[in-house]
Amino acid sequence: MSFSFLGMMAGAGLMVKLVMSTLLIFSVVSWWIIIMKQRLFKQARNASEEFLAQFWESKTLNDAYDSAKEYSRSPEAAVFVSGFNELRKISTARSNQAVPENLQMQLATMENLKRSVRKAQIMEYDRLERSLAFLATTGSATPFIGLFGTVWGILTSFQEIGARGSASLAVVAPGISEALVATAAGLAVAIPAVVFYNFYSNKLAAFESDIENFSSDFLNLIERDILSRR
């Protein structure tokens, strides 16, 4: 009897085949997420570095805005564009009013701007974090799915032993080996998912820190500009 992987799967029961098919789906989706996240984070990092260099070299916010539109994959650029658009709306509304701008209106401007920036931050966090939960689910669930397949396969093996009335190695070994393959497959799917989930979680935390720092710098620039007008 062949003890190759394909041979064992061909001779496995329906439940073990179902378990292995489920693990295969988890594996394919997990590796697709891993590859896409690698591309996303690399593009976001490169775009952010280029945008920040342009931003700090810009003489005006309008120049920075023109640069930001070229770096759509940069989280910092997205935050800046959202904040700048809100600032322009507020400026347009203020220019249409005959009442001079007072301290209360300036404070309201900053509050609206902070809400807009915060909303953009949350949207960028969600964009970068999207699908990572699936890796966490894969890492925690697939070992148990594989274990379930193993337990089911062992139960089937013992039923065959009872039906044949023999417990020789030739009778027991094929069924047990088929059952254990499910556990091995579950671990093979779970280990990469856990490793890359932790890896990308650390990268995501670094992105969040960078976005927070840029948002604070951007708001400080606007606040200093508002105070300088008083």
N, CA and C of each residue as an Amber inpcrd file, in Angstrom:
protein
   690
   0.8440000  -1.1980000   0.0000000   0.0000000   0.0000000   0.0000000
   0.8710000   1.2360000   0.0000000   0.5060000   2.2330000  -0.8330000
   1.2840000   3.4630000  -0.9210000   0.9820000   4.3710000   0.2590000
   2.0800000   4.8980000   0.8690000   1.9100000   5.8160000   1.9900000
   2.2330000   7.2520000   1.5640000   2.1620000   7.5190000   0.2700000
   2.3510000   8.8850000  -0.2010000   1.1460000   9.7330000   0.2110000
   1.3290000  11.0560000   0.2010000   0.2540000  11.9500000   0.6240000
  -0.9840000  11.7850000  -0.2470000  -0.7860000  11.8150000  -1.5610000
  -1.9240000  11.6720000  -2.4610000  -2.5900000  10.3070000  -2.3160000
  -1.7610000   9.2840000  -2.1020000  -2.3250000   7.9570000  -1.9170000
  -3.1680000   7.8660000  -0.6670000  -2.6740000   8.4830000   0.4180000
  -3.4410000   8.4540000   1.6730000  -4.7340000   9.2420000   1.5390000
  -4.6930000  10.3980000   0.8510000  -5.9060000  11.1970000   0.6840000
  -6.9230000  10.4850000  -0.2040000  -6.4270000   9.7680000  -1.1910000
  -7.3400000   9.0320000  -2.0680000  -8.0680000   7.9320000  -1.3100000
  -7.3810000   7.3320000  -0.3390000  -8.0050000   6.2600000   0.4210000
  -8.6770000   6.7120000   1.6970000  -8.6360000   8.0280000   1.9970000
  -9.2280000   8.5390000   3.2380000 -10.7460000   8.5770000   3.1280000
 -11.3700000   8.6610000   4.2850000 -12.8190000   8.7420000   4.3310000
 -13.3340000  10.1050000   3.9110000 -14.6630000  10.2280000   3.7570000
 -15.2800000  11.4610000   3.2960000 -15.0240000  12.6150000   4.2570000
 -15.1100000  12.3690000   5.5570000 -14.9240000  13.4350000   6.5410000
 -13.5010000  13.9600000   6.5100000 -12.5080000  13.0740000   6.4220000
 -11.1090000  13.5060000   6.3660000 -10.8530000  14.3050000   5.0880000
 -11.4460000  13.8690000   3.9870000 -11.3050000  14.6330000   2.7430000
 -11.9240000  16.0240000   2.8800000 -13.0590000  16.1030000   3.5590000
 -13.7070000  17.3960000   3.7720000 -12.8300000  18.3040000   4.6310000
 -12.2300000  17.7200000   5.6570000 -11.3260000  18.4900000   6.5220000
 -10.1370000  18.9990000   5.7230000  -9.5440000  18.1360000   4.9060000
  -8.3790000  18.5440000   4.1200000  -8.7560000  19.6010000   3.0910000
  -9.9430000  19.5110000   2.5210000 -10.3970000  20.5350000   1.5710000
 -10.5770000  21.8810000   2.2720000 -11.1140000  21.8420000   3.4910000
 -11.2760000  23.0740000   4.2660000  -9.9240000  23.7040000   4.5840000
  -8.9720000  22.8750000   4.9750000  -7.6330000  23.3850000   5.2680000
  -6.9730000  23.9550000   4.0170000  -7.2210000  23.3300000   2.8810000
  -6.6610000  23.8380000   1.6260000  -7.2120000  25.2230000   1.3080000
  -8.4970000  25.4130000   1.5260000  -9.1030000  26.7250000   1.2810000
  -8.4950000  27.7680000   2.2090000  -8.3700000  27.4310000   3.4880000
  -7.7330000  28.3520000   4.4460000  -6.3170000  28.6960000   4.0040000
  -5.5880000  27.7010000   3.5340000  -4.2020000  27.9170000   3.1330000
  -4.1030000  28.8440000   1.9250000  -4.9300000  28.5940000   0.9190000
  -4.8810000  29.4160000  -0.3010000  -5.2330000  30.8670000   0.0110000
  -6.3050000  31.0640000   0.7820000  -6.7160000  32.4350000   1.1190000
  -5.6550000  33.1220000   1.9870000  -5.0800000  32.3820000   2.9280000
  -4.0570000  32.9660000   3.8060000  -2.8410000  33.4200000   3.0180000
  -2.3620000  32.5840000   2.1140000  -1.1890000  32.9560000   1.3240000
  -1.5050000  34.0950000   0.3680000  -2.7280000  34.1600000  -0.1310000
  -3.1180000  35.3010000  -0.9690000  -3.0780000  36.5950000  -0.1520000
  -3.5940000  36.5510000   1.0740000  -3.5520000  37.7300000   1.9480000
  -2.1160000  38.1030000   2.2820000  -1.2830000  37.1110000   2.5620000
   0.1190000  37.3720000   2.8990000   0.8270000  38.0970000   1.7520000
   0.6170000  37.6170000   0.5410000   1.2720000  38.2370000  -0.6190000
   0.7370000  39.6440000  -0.8740000  -0.5880000  39.8140000  -0.7940000
  -1.1810000  41.1260000  -1.0450000  -0.7880000  42.1230000   0.0300000
  -0.6910000  41.6870000   1.2830000  -0.2790000  42.5930000   2.3570000
   1.1690000  43.0290000   2.1850000   2.0050000  42.1180000   1.7170000
   3.3970000  42.4790000   1.4740000   3.4790000  43.5900000   0.4180000
   2.7050000  43.4520000  -0.6440000   2.6820000  44.4760000  -1.6920000
   2.1080000  45.7820000  -1.1560000   1.0110000  45.6940000  -0.4090000
   0.3550000  46.8940000   0.1130000   1.2700000  47.6760000   1.0430000
   1.8970000  46.9840000   1.9930000   2.7530000  47.6680000   2.9600000
   3.9930000  48.2530000   2.2940000   4.5400000  47.5450000   1.3160000
   5.7160000  48.0610000   0.6160000   5.3610000  49.3160000  -0.1680000
   4.2350000  49.2720000  -0.8750000   3.8110000  50.4420000  -1.6430000
   3.4860000  51.6170000  -0.7180000   2.8210000  51.3380000   0.3940000
   2.4770000  52.4030000   1.3370000   3.7220000  53.0230000   1.9410000
   4.7100000  52.2030000   2.2840000   5.9430000  52.7150000   2.8700000
   6.7150000  53.5810000   1.8850000   6.8580000  53.1070000   0.6560000
   7.5820000  53.8880000  -0.3580000   6.8690000  55.2010000  -0.6640000
   5.5330000  55.1350000  -0.8030000   4.7680000  56.3450000  -1.0990000
   4.8380000  57.3390000   0.0570000   4.8190000  56.8390000   1.2810000
   4.8740000  57.7240000   2.4490000   6.2170000  58.4310000   2.5450000
   7.2830000  57.7050000   2.2950000   8.6040000  58.3210000   2.3510000
   8.7390000  59.4290000   1.3070000   8.2490000  59.1850000   0.1030000
   8.3330000  60.1950000  -0.9480000   7.4250000  61.3910000  -0.6420000
   6.2130000  61.1180000  -0.1360000   5.3010000  62.2210000   0.1770000
   5.8480000  63.0920000   1.3050000   6.3350000  62.4750000   2.3710000
   6.8440000  63.2550000   3.4930000   8.0270000  64.1280000   3.0740000
   8.8630000  63.5930000   2.2100000   9.9760000  64.4100000   1.7090000
   9.4520000  65.6210000   0.9370000   8.4360000  65.4120000   0.1070000
   7.8340000  66.5100000  -0.6400000   7.1050000  67.4800000   0.2850000
   6.4430000  66.9470000   1.2870000   5.6510000  67.7910000   2.1950000
   6.5390000  68.7830000   2.9370000   7.6350000  68.3030000   3.4970000
   8.4870000  69.1930000   4.2900000   9.3150000  70.1300000   3.4200000
   9.4000000  69.8290000   2.1410000  10.0890000  70.7390000   1.2300000
   9.1410000  71.7670000   0.6170000   7.8420000  71.5410000   0.7320000
   6.8630000  72.4650000   0.1380000   6.8340000  73.7820000   0.9080000
   6.6810000  74.8720000   0.1770000   6.6580000  76.1990000   0.8040000
   5.2650000  76.5610000   1.2990000   4.2470000  76.0200000   0.6660000
   2.8700000  76.2870000   1.0730000   2.0910000  74.9790000   1.1400000
   0.9420000  75.0500000   1.8100000   0.0860000  73.8650000   1.8870000
  -0.5060000  73.5180000   0.5280000  -0.7120000  74.5070000  -0.3190000
  -1.2130000  74.2300000  -1.6680000  -0.2130000  73.4000000  -2.4690000
   1.0770000  73.7220000  -2.3270000   2.1030000  72.9220000  -2.9950000
   2.1190000  71.4950000  -2.4510000   1.9830000  71.3830000  -1.1190000
   1.9540000  70.0520000  -0.5000000   0.7290000  69.2680000  -0.9570000
  -0.3900000  69.9690000  -1.1460000  -1.6130000  69.3100000  -1.5980000
  -1.4450000  68.7490000  -3.0080000  -0.7960000  69.5160000  -3.8650000
  -0.5400000  69.0370000  -5.2270000   0.3420000  67.7870000  -5.2110000
   1.2990000  67.7490000  -4.2960000   2.1690000  66.5730000  -4.1830000
   1.4120000  65.3790000  -3.6020000   0.5420000  65.6590000  -2.6240000
  -0.1760000  64.5760000  -1.9390000  -1.0780000  63.8070000  -2.8880000
  -1.6520000  64.4820000  -3.8690000  -2.5550000  63.8110000  -4.8100000
  -1.8290000  62.7840000  -5.6640000  -0.5140000  62.8860000  -5.7460000
   0.2680000  61.9290000  -6.5360000   0.5990000  60.6670000  -5.7420000
   0.3940000  60.7070000  -4.4260000   0.7710000  59.5700000  -3.5740000
  -0.4730000  59.0180000  -2.8770000  -1.3770000  58.4750000  -3.6680000
  -2.6440000  57.9810000  -3.1270000  -2.4770000  56.7780000  -2.2090000
  -1.3650000  56.0650000  -2.3220000  -1.1540000  54.8810000  -1.4860000
  -0.5210000  55.2240000  -0.1380000  -0.1670000  56.4750000   0.0460000
   0.4440000  56.8860000   1.3100000  -0.6340000  57.2150000   2.3390000
  -0.6130000  56.6000000   3.5250000  -1.6000000  56.9430000   4.5570000
  -1.4860000  58.3960000   5.0000000  -0.2560000  58.8950000   5.1320000
  -0.0720000  60.2810000   5.5460000  -0.6350000  61.2440000   4.5110000
  -0.4340000  60.9260000   3.2180000  -0.9800000  61.7740000   2.1590000
  -2.5000000  61.7970000   2.2130000  -3.1220000  60.6510000   2.4650000
  -4.5840000  60.5910000   2.5560000  -5.0940000  61.4210000   3.7270000
  -4.4000000  61.3500000   4.8510000  -4.7820000  62.1510000   6.0160000
  -4.6500000  63.6350000   5.7070000  -3.5550000  64.0110000   5.0690000
  -3.3390000  65.4180000   4.7430000  -4.3920000  65.9280000   3.7670000
  -4.6990000  65.1550000   2.7240000  -5.6940000  65.5680000   1.7420000
  -7.0480000  65.7800000   2.4120000  -7.4290000  64.8740000   3.2980000
  -8.7050000  65.0070000   3.9970000  -8.7120000  66.2630000   4.8650000
  -7.6330000  66.4870000   5.5990000  -7.5580000  67.6740000   6.4440000
  -7.5250000  68.9570000   5.6370000  -6.7910000  68.9610000   4.5420000
  -6.6880000  70.1660000   3.7200000  -8.0260000  70.4970000   3.0610000
  -8.7420000  69.4840000   2.5940000 -10.0620000  69.7230000   2.0050000
 -11.0160000  70.3080000   3.0330000 -10.9690000  69.8000000   4.2540000
 -11.8110000  70.3480000   5.3220000 -11.4180000  71.7920000   5.6200000
 -10.1280000  72.0610000   5.6120000  -9.6460000  73.4170000   5.8830000
 -10.1200000  74.3880000   4.7950000 -10.1150000  73.9400000   3.5580000
 -10.5880000  74.7980000   2.4680000 -12.0850000  75.0640000   2.5770000
 -12.8550000  74.0450000   2.9780000 -14.2830000  74.2530000   3.1730000
 -14.5430000  75.2830000   4.2630000 -13.7950000  75.1600000   5.3520000
 -13.9650000  76.1000000   6.4540000 -13.5710000  77.5100000   6.0240000
 -12.4750000  77.6200000   5.2880000 -12.0180000  78.9370000   4.8240000
 -13.0370000  79.5690000   3.8860000 -13.6380000  78.7570000   3.0070000
 -14.6600000  79.2700000   2.0980000 -15.8810000  79.7620000   2.8630000
 -16.2850000  78.9840000   3.8830000 -17.4390000  79.3890000   4.6890000
 -17.1440000  80.6650000   5.4690000 -15.9190000  80.8010000   5.9820000
 -15.5440000  81.9950000   6.7330000 -15.5050000  83.2230000   5.8280000
 -15.0220000  83.0530000   4.5940000 -14.9060000  84.1950000   3.6830000
 -16.2620000  84.7300000   3.2550000 -17.2970000  83.8780000   3.3310000
 -18.6430000  84.3120000   2.9600000 -19.3730000  84.9980000   4.0980000
 -18.7590000  85.0260000   5.2690000 -19.3650000  85.6690000   6.4250000
 -18.8000000  87.0810000   6.5910000 -19.6840000  87.9990000   6.9530000
 -19.2420000  89.3790000   7.1650000 -18.6680000  89.5880000   8.5590000
 -18.9470000  88.6540000   9.4780000 -18.4810000  88.7900000  10.8570000
 -17.0050000  88.4440000  10.9200000 -16.1750000  89.2630000  11.5540000
 -14.7460000  88.9590000  11.6910000 -14.5330000  87.6790000  12.5010000
 -13.4920000  86.9820000  12.1570000 -13.1960000  85.7220000  12.8430000
 -12.7140000  85.9950000  14.2560000 -13.3490000  85.3670000  15.2290000
 -12.9560000  85.5400000  16.6200000 -12.3540000  84.2530000  17.1540000
 -12.0020000  84.2710000  18.4420000 -11.3490000  83.1020000  19.0480000
 -12.2460000  81.8800000  19.0190000 -13.5400000  82.0660000  19.2640000
 -14.4670000  80.9380000  19.2690000 -14.5430000  80.2820000  17.8880000
 -14.5350000  81.0800000  16.8590000 -14.5750000  80.5400000  15.5030000
 -13.2710000  79.8190000  15.1690000 -12.1660000  80.3350000  15.6640000
 -10.8790000  79.6780000  15.4360000 -10.8210000  78.3240000  16.1320000
 -11.3450000  78.2640000  17.3540000 -11.3860000  76.9920000  18.0820000
 -12.2980000  75.9860000  17.3790000 -13.4140000  76.4740000  16.8480000
 -14.3180000  75.6010000  16.1140000 -13.6490000  75.0720000  14.8510000
 -12.8490000  75.9160000  14.2180000 -12.1080000  75.4910000  13.0360000
 -11.1720000  74.3370000  13.3630000 -10.4380000  74.4810000  14.4580000
  -9.5040000  73.4220000  14.8580000 -10.2300000  72.1370000  15.2260000
 -11.3750000  72.2420000  15.8780000 -12.1260000  71.0460000  16.2530000
 -12.6320000  70.3090000  15.0240000 -13.1480000  71.0610000  14.0500000
 -13.6160000  70.4320000  12.8060000 -12.4630000  69.7760000  12.0630000
 -11.3310000  70.4700000  12.0460000 -10.1610000  69.9310000  11.3600000
  -9.6680000  68.6550000  12.0430000  -9.6500000  68.6470000  13.3670000
  -9.2030000  67.4550000  14.1020000 -10.1270000  66.2720000  13.8500000
 -11.4340000  66.5250000  13.7890000 -12.3820000  65.4350000  13.5040000
 -12.1520000  64.8700000  12.1060000 -11.9110000  65.7570000  11.1480000
 -11.6740000  65.2880000   9.7830000 -10.3980000  64.4660000   9.6970000
  -9.3510000  64.9230000  10.3680000  -8.0830000  64.1930000  10.3630000
  -8.2370000  62.8510000  11.0620000  -8.9520000  62.8610000  12.1700000
  -9.1500000  61.6030000  12.9170000  -9.9400000  60.5940000  12.0910000
 -10.9580000  61.0730000  11.3690000 -11.7380000  60.1820000  10.5140000
 -10.8650000  59.5760000   9.4240000  -9.9970000  60.3950000   8.8370000
  -9.0940000  59.8900000   7.7970000  -8.1180000  58.8770000   8.3740000
  -7.6450000  59.1180000   9.5960000  -6.7490000  58.1620000  10.2480000
  -7.4140000  56.8040000  10.4100000  -8.6420000  56.8220000  10.8920000
  -9.3690000  55.5670000  11.1110000  -9.5620000  54.8200000   9.8020000
  -9.8910000  55.5520000   8.7410000 -10.0810000  54.9200000   7.4340000
  -8.7830000  54.2910000   6.9270000  -7.6550000  54.9550000   7.1590000
  -6.3740000  54.3990000   6.7360000  -5.9870000  53.1960000   7.5910000
  -6.2620000  53.2520000   8.8860000  -6.0020000  52.0890000   9.7420000
  -6.7860000  50.8750000   9.2450000  -8.0660000  51.1100000   8.9410000
  -8.9140000  50.0160000   8.4710000  -8.4080000  49.4590000   7.1360000
  -7.9610000  50.3430000   6.2640000  -7.4600000  49.8900000   4.9550000
  -6.2170000  49.0230000   5.1110000  -5.3140000  49.4290000   5.9830000
  -4.0880000  48.6650000   6.1790000  -4.3310000  47.3680000   6.9520000
  -5.2990000  47.4120000   7.8490000  -5.5510000  46.2460000   8.7120000
  -6.4640000  45.2170000   8.0660000  -7.1420000  45.6040000   7.0110000
  -8.1510000  44.7340000   6.3960000  -7.5770000  43.3640000   6.0420000
  -8.3010000  42.3200000   6.3960000  -7.9900000  40.9040000   6.1130000
  -6.9870000  40.2920000   7.0820000  -6.3650000  41.1040000   7.9370000
  -5.4380000  40.5100000   8.9070000  -6.1680000  39.6030000   9.8940000
  -7.4200000  39.9190000  10.1770000  -8.1890000  39.0820000  11.1030000
  -8.3280000  37.6590000  10.5790000  -8.3570000  37.5080000   9.2550000
  -8.4670000  36.1580000   8.6900000  -7.2210000  35.3380000   9.0170000
  -6.0430000  35.9770000   9.0040000  -4.8180000  35.2550000   9.3700000
  -4.8770000  34.8130000  10.8230000  -5.3970000  35.6870000  11.6890000
  -5.5290000  35.3090000  13.0940000  -6.5000000  34.1490000  13.2630000
  -7.6040000  34.1960000  12.5280000  -8.5800000  33.0990000  12.5870000
  -7.9700000  31.8020000  12.0710000  -7.2150000  31.9030000  10.9830000
  -6.5600000  30.7140000  10.4260000  -5.5870000  30.1150000  11.4170000
  -4.7940000  30.9740000  12.0570000  -3.8060000  30.4820000  13.0080000
  -4.4140000  29.8110000  14.2230000  -5.5950000  30.2600000  14.6180000
  -6.2120000  29.6820000  15.8170000  -7.1520000  28.5140000  15.5090000
  -7.7560000  28.5110000  14.3240000  -8.7920000  27.5130000  14.0310000
  -8.2660000  26.2770000  13.3180000  -7.3090000  26.4400000  12.4000000
  -6.9130000  25.2980000  11.5720000  -6.2640000  24.1450000  12.3500000
  -5.4860000  24.3950000  13.4250000  -4.9990000  23.2310000  14.1770000
  -6.1320000  22.3760000  14.7380000  -7.2220000  23.0240000  15.1620000
  -8.3510000  22.2760000  15.7090000  -9.1340000  21.5740000  14.6010000
  -9.1990000  22.2050000  13.4280000  -9.8430000  21.5260000  12.2990000
  -9.0600000  20.2730000  11.9230000  -7.7200000  20.4100000  11.8750000
  -6.8900000  19.2430000  11.5920000  -7.0120000  18.1820000  12.6680000
  -7.0840000  18.6100000  13.9210000  -7.2370000  17.6590000  15.0280000
  -8.5640000  16.9210000  14.9400000  -9.5950000  17.6460000  14.5290000
 -10.8950000  17.0050000  14.3410000 -10.7970000  15.9160000  13.2770000
 -10.1100000  16.2150000  12.1750000  -9.9200000  15.2040000  11.1400000
  -9.1580000  14.0020000  11.6530000  -8.1550000  14.2480000  12.5000000
  -7.3800000  13.1390000  13.0740000  -8.2470000  12.2620000  13.9750000
  -9.0040000  12.9000000  14.8490000  -9.8710000  12.1460000  15.7720000
 -10.8840000  11.3220000  14.9830000 -11.4620000  11.9480000  13.9490000
 -12.4460000  11.2200000  13.1340000 -11.7940000  10.0390000  12.4150000
 -10.5890000  10.2610000  11.8940000  -9.8930000   9.1780000  11.2060000
  -9.5330000   8.0350000  12.1360000  -9.1370000   8.3520000  13.3580000
  -8.7990000   7.3080000  14.3290000 -10.0490000   6.5110000  14.7150000
 -11.1610000   7.2260000  14.9040000 -12.4140000   6.5180000  15.2060000
 -12.7790000   5.5590000  14.0790000 -12.5970000   6.0170000  12.8440000
 -12.8970000   5.1520000  11.6980000 -11.9720000   3.9380000  11.6730000
 -10.7080000   4.1600000  12.0250000  -9.7430000   3.0550000  12.0550000
 -10.1310000   2.0110000  13.0890000 -10.5550000   2.4600000  14.2570000
 -10.9640000   1.5130000  15.2920000 -12.2310000   0.7590000  14.8900000
 -13.1060000   1.4290000  14.1610000 -14.2910000   0.7230000  13.6700000
 -13.8940000  -0.3820000  12.6920000 -12.9050000  -0.1000000  11.8410000
 -12.4280000  -1.1200000  10.9010000 -11.7550000  -2.2710000  11.6460000
 -11.0190000  -1.9500000  12.7210000 -10.3950000  -3.0030000  13.5290000
 -11.4630000  -3.9220000  14.1230000 -12.5350000  -3.2710000  14.6390000
 -13.6190000  -4.0740000  15.2170000 -14.3120000  -4.9350000  14.1830000
 -14.4740000  -4.3650000  12.9770000 -15.1590000  -5.1240000  11.9310000
 -14.3240000  -6.2980000  11.4490000 -12.9830000  -6.1250000  11.3600000
 -12.0990000  -7.1870000  10.8940000 -11.7080000  -8.1500000  12.0040000
 -11.8310000  -7.6980000  13.2340000 -11.4380000  -8.5460000  14.3490000
  -9.9470000  -8.7350000  14.4540000  -9.1800000  -7.7830000  13.9000000
  -7.7290000  -7.8790000  13.9300000  -7.1390000  -6.5140000  14.2560000
  -6.0820000  -6.5120000  15.0720000  -5.4290000  -5.2670000  15.4590000
  -3.9690000  -5.2720000  15.0400000  -3.6570000  -5.9360000  13.9600000
  -2.2730000  -5.9790000  13.4850000  -1.8570000  -4.6200000  12.9250000
  -0.5440000  -4.4370000  12.7970000  -0.0130000  -3.1680000  12.2970000
  -0.4830000  -2.8900000  10.8790000  -0.6050000  -3.9290000  10.0900000
  -1.0450000  -3.7480000   8.7050000  -2.4530000  -3.1840000   8.6280000
  -3.2640000  -3.4940000   9.6280000  -4.6380000  -2.9970000   9.6570000
  -4.7050000  -1.5940000  10.2410000  -3.9380000  -1.3580000  11.2980000
  -4.0260000  -0.0900000  12.0370000  -3.2660000   1.0380000  11.3530000
  -2.0670000   0.7460000  10.8450000  -1.1630000   1.7980000  10.3690000
  -1.7530000   2.6780000   9.2660000  -2.3650000   2.1370000   8.2120000
  -2.8770000   3.0180000   7.1480000  -3.8930000   4.0370000   7.6460000
  -4.8500000   3.5880000   8.4520000  -5.8750000   4.5000000   8.9550000
  -5.3110000   5.5480000   9.8880000  -4.3860000   5.1390000  10.7700000
  -3.7880000   6.0910000  11.7120000  -2.9530000   7.1260000  10.9670000
  -2.1950000   6.6780000   9.9790000  -1.3530000   7.6190000   9.2260000
  -2.2090000   8.6130000   8.4640000  -3.3090000   8.1640000   7.8770000
  -4.2110000   9.0690000   7.1910000  -4.7880000  10.1010000   8.1610000
  -5.1220000   9.6550000   9.3480000  -5.7020000  10.5640000  10.3350000
  -4.6870000  11.5980000  10.8020000  -3.4410000  11.1810000  11.0200000
  -2.4210000  12.1050000  11.5080000  -2.0380000  13.1490000  10.4680000
  -2.2150000  12.8260000   9.2050000  -1.9250000  13.8010000   8.1510000
  -2.7940000  15.0440000   8.3310000  -4.0050000  14.8910000   8.8040000
  -4.9030000  16.0310000   9.0020000  -4.3410000  16.9970000  10.0360000
  -3.8020000  16.4570000  11.1370000  -3.1860000  17.3170000  12.1510000
  -1.9610000  18.0280000  11.5910000  -1.1340000  17.2820000  10.8530000
   0.0490000  17.8910000  10.2480000  -0.3390000  18.9960000   9.2710000
  -1.3930000  18.7570000   8.5010000  -1.8490000  19.7670000   7.5520000
  -2.3840000  20.9990000   8.2740000  -3.1020000  20.7760000   9.3650000
  -3.6120000  21.9050000  10.1460000  -2.4930000  22.7750000  10.6830000
  -1.4380000  22.1410000  11.1860000  -0.2860000  22.8990000  11.6850000
   0.4480000  23.6000000  10.5460000   0.5470000  22.9430000   9.4040000
   1.2310000  23.5450000   8.2500000   0.4990000  24.7930000   7.7580000
  -0.8100000  24.8120000   7.8940000  -1.5730000  25.9950000   7.5090000
  -1.4900000  27.0690000   8.5880000  -1.5230000  26.6550000   9.8490000
  -1.5940000  27.6130000  10.9550000  -0.2780000  28.3450000  11.1900000
   0.8450000  27.6510000  11.0880000   2.1300000  28.2580000  11.4520000
   2.4590000  29.4770000  10.5940000   2.4020000  29.4000000   9.2490000
   2.6700000  30.6160000   8.4650000   1.6820000  31.7400000   8.7600000
   0.4100000  31.3840000   8.9900000  -0.5960000  32.4110000   9.2670000
  -0.2640000  33.1660000  10.5510000   0.1430000  32.4480000  11.5900000
   0.4830000  33.0940000  12.8570000   1.7380000  33.9540000  12.7130000
   2.7450000  33.4120000  12.0360000   4.0050000  34.1490000  11.8580000
   3.7690000  35.4590000  11.1120000   3.0500000  35.3940000  10.0000000
   2.8330000  36.6070000   9.2030000   1.8250000  37.5390000   9.8530000
   0.8900000  36.9950000  10.6400000  -0.0220000  37.8790000  11.3630000
   0.7530000  38.7340000  12.3590000   1.6570000  38.1230000  13.1100000
   2.4750000  38.8870000  14.0580000   3.4000000  39.8610000  13.3290000
   3.9560000  39.4220000  12.2080000   4.8600000  40.2710000  11.4220000
   4.1360000  41.5100000  10.9080000   2.9450000  41.3050000  10.3320000
   2.1990000  42.4380000   9.7830000   1.5620000  43.2880000  10.8790000
   1.2580000  42.6970000  12.0100000   0.7360000  43.4840000  13.1300000
   1.7820000  44.4750000  13.6220000   3.0350000  44.0460000  13.6740000
   4.1120000  44.9580000  14.0540000   4.2930000  46.0670000  13.0180000
   4.2100000  45.7140000  11.7450000   4.2980000  46.7290000  10.6940000
   3.1340000  47.7110000  10.7840000   1.9450000  47.1930000  11.0700000
   0.7690000  48.0470000  11.1930000   0.9190000  49.0120000  12.3580000
   1.4710000  48.5310000  13.4720000   1.6960000  49.4080000  14.6200000
   2.6690000  50.5250000  14.2680000   3.6940000  50.2120000  13.4720000
   4.6450000  51.2420000  13.0330000   3.9580000  52.2650000  12.1430000
   3.0860000  51.7990000  11.2370000   2.3340000  52.7230000  10.3860000
   1.4470000  53.6330000  11.2240000   0.7680000  53.0640000  12.2050000
  -0.1150000  53.8570000  13.0540000   0.6590000  54.9330000  13.7950000
   1.8330000  54.5910000  14.2800000   2.6700000  55.5660000  14.9620000
   3.0970000  56.6910000  14.0200000   3.4870000  56.3320000  12.8120000
   3.9030000  57.3450000  11.8240000   2.7300000  58.2510000  11.4420000
   1.5550000  57.6730000  11.2700000   0.3760000  58.4710000  10.9150000
   0.0210000  59.4300000  12.0470000   0.0740000  58.9400000  13.2820000
  -0.2150000  59.7910000  14.4360000   0.7740000  60.9500000  14.5190000
   2.0490000  60.6580000  14.2990000   3.0660000  61.7130000  14.3700000
   2.8500000  62.7610000  13.2780000   2.5710000  62.3040000  12.0680000
   2.3370000  63.2630000  10.9900000   1.0900000  64.0960000  11.2590000
   0.0200000  63.4440000  11.7270000  -1.2190000  64.1780000  12.0090000
  -0.9810000  65.2590000  13.0590000  -0.2200000  64.9270000  14.0820000
   0.0880000  65.9090000  15.1250000   0.8930000  67.0800000  14.5580000
   1.8750000  66.7770000  13.7170000   2.6810000  67.8340000  13.1000000
   1.8250000  68.7200000  12.2000000   0.9510000  68.1040000  11.4230000
   0.0870000  68.8560000  10.5150000  -0.8530000  69.7760000  11.2930000
  -1.4820000  69.2530000  12.3360000  -2.3880000  70.0690000  13.1460000
  -1.6440000  71.1840000  13.8670000  -0.4290000  70.9030000  14.3120000
   0.3650000  71.9460000  14.9650000   0.6930000  73.0820000  14.0050000
   0.9850000  72.7310000  12.7420000   1.2610000  73.7630000  11.7450000
   0.0450000  74.6610000  11.5370000  -1.1190000  74.0580000  11.4270000
  -2.3410000  74.8320000  11.2260000  -2.6400000  75.6870000  12.4530000
  -2.4570000  75.1120000  13.6290000  -2.7490000  75.8460000  14.8590000
  -1.8100000  77.0450000  15.0200000  -0.5450000  76.8740000  14.7010000
   0.3990000  77.9890000  14.7790000   0.0420000  79.0790000  13.7750000
  -0.4330000  78.6370000  12.5850000  -0.8220000  79.6100000  11.5700000
  -2.0250000  80.4100000  12.0210000  -2.9800000  79.7380000  12.6770000
  -4.1890000  80.4290000  13.1650000  -3.8200000  81.4060000  14.2760000
  -2.9720000  80.9830000  15.2010000  -2.5740000  81.8520000  16.3050000
  -1.7720000  83.0560000  15.8290000  -1.0080000  82.8650000  14.7540000
  -0.2000000  83.9690000  14.2470000  -1.0440000  85.0770000  13.6310000
  -2.3000000  84.7750000  13.2970000  -3.1670000  85.7870000  12.7050000
  -3.7870000  86.7000000  13.7520000  -3.7280000  86.2930000  14.9900000
  -4.3920000  87.0530000  16.0560000  -3.6240000  88.3120000  16.4000000
